[in-house]
Amino acid sequence: MTAYMDHKDLANETIDDARARQIADGVHRVLDGIAEAESASGRAAGEVRLLAATKTRDVGEIMAAIDAGVRMIGENRPQEVEVKSAGLARLCAERGFALGAIVASGSGQTGAQSPLTPLPFHLIGQLQSNKINKVLPSVTTIESVDSFELAQKIARRAAARGVTVGVLLEVNESGEESKSGCDPAAARDLAARIGALEGLRLEGLMTIGAHVDDEATIRRGFAHLRETRDAVLASGEPGTAECRELSMGMTNDMALAIDEGSTIVRVGTAIFGPRAFI
Ligand SMILES: *Cc1c(COP(=O)(O)O)cnc(C)c1O
């Protein structure tokens, strides 16, 4: 267990009105910012989806974001997925949403018969192979796949459960050593090999923007991810036809990422405020 989990009850479902309003304001500001960036970039409204990055936030805080208009969430740590999933799924079902791959207990409804609207649940943080089984019952997509070996292991576990898991290939476009992600030069071939695996659905590529002030450097990484995605799609290789998503852009570089073609922005701080832990 990570230390901060001892300090905060992440399964807590009740937050006060002031905190709920703060989060709602954050969601509205971010959604407005996305719409402005789409328009400034000449992109169609609604092309870019908001994923709320919910690490260190409790169930009550996450539901406040969903009540304010968030329609996709992403967690970093398998332990947090485990602690929050049941509460989130139940409260989502009450509001008409089916969270991730979770079959809400008591709903008695699954798959095509479900009257619930899907609300995607992604894993956006590093995944060790011994934690795959912790996240598969909950998440629809794993964004942090950065090696063929990890993809193979996820594929095997998915096949054993009879499910198909969405994956994004994470690319370390900035080359910063602190970051996970595959070598940008290897991304195209790796994407094709991963897309061919049974049990996985290759949905796109993901990167974390360079941690620098220079806009041109940040843009270059995003642009390269887009070029790689276009090359993967154009390759016609088996399993690459759905590789459309570009998950790039966070609180500080969202507008740049949208201008470079992002389809999913992952935003935490601008919605929930600064993190108290980590
Ligand atoms: C925390 C996190 C985010 C969101 O970061 P903010 O700067 O708080 O918006 C996005 N992506 C990943 C992988 C993260 O870990």
The ligand as a Gaussian input file, in Angstrom:
#p B3LYP/6-31G(d) Opt

LIG

0 1
 C       -1.779000      12.659000     -12.773000
 C       -1.790000      12.343000     -14.216000
 C       -2.464000      13.166000     -15.131000
 C       -3.136000      14.456000     -14.745000
 O       -2.183000      15.399000     -14.338000
 P       -2.585000      16.896000     -13.923000
 O       -1.345000      17.666000     -14.138000
 O       -2.992000      16.825000     -12.481000
 O       -3.696000      17.325000     -14.803000
 C       -2.469000      12.774000     -16.462000
 N       -1.857000      11.642000     -16.872000
 C       -1.205000      10.838000     -16.026000
 C       -0.544000       9.609000     -16.548000
 C       -1.146000      11.162000     -14.675000
 O       -0.476000      10.366000     -13.835000

